[in-house]
Amino acid sequence: NSVAIASSLLFWLHLSALALGGAAIFGVPAVDFWLSGPGAGQEAAGFALMKQLTTMGRAAYGVLIVTGPLIAWLRFGGFAGFNAWFDAKMVFVVLLLITMIAQAIFARRTAAGDAKARGMLRQLEIVNIAVLLLIVLCAVFAFN
């Protein structure tokens, strides 16, 4: 049936975007950590890589925002009947968007040489990892 195929392809896209977004969320702090150690002195290359990872993460977030509701509509007929775990997952999805916006602001300030912004950026990197893990945890319990 064509709806099942479409739903499966959307789910594949959703999981692929989750993997790419996760790579970006875990990759940015790894590069940042590298810059404060063995990569010191290579800030231009490190910041360029972090920018590419951030772009990949933003694209993945966009795919997730589009495919998620489509999957809910095709597989479950909409959002009615989802449990509290799903609601919590959506709260964390919104929180991730907020932290991504804040991260972009602090990244621009860091690039301009603001050391205080760099500290906030590092804290947001850790927050984003925690929020992603909470999204996945809630999804596991939301969808069994």
C-alpha positions, 0 to 999 in steps of 0.5 A: 500500500502506498501510504505504508511505503510513504510512511516508511520512507518518511520514517527513514528520513526522520531517523537519518535526520536524527543521526545527522543532527546527533552527529552535529550536536556531539561533533561541535563540542568535540571540535571545541574540545579539540581546539582547547587542546591539541588543535590550539592555534587552528581556530580558523579550521576548527570554527569552519568545521563547527560552522559546517556541523551547525549547518548540517544540524540545522538542516537535520532539525528542519527535516525532523520538523517536517517529517515528524508531523507527516509520520504522525498523520500517516501512521496515527491519524494525527496527534490525538491519543499520544501519551505524556511522553510524547508531550514531553518530547515535544517540549524538548524539541522546542527547547532544542530550537531555543538553544540552537537559536541562542547557540547561533547568537553566541557563536557570532559573538564568539567569532567577534572575539567575545570570551564571555560568549565563548563560555556560554557557547560551550555550556549550550553545547552540553545542554544540547547534548542533554536535550537530544538525549532527553528527546530520544528517551521520551520518544522511546517511551512515547512509541514503545 
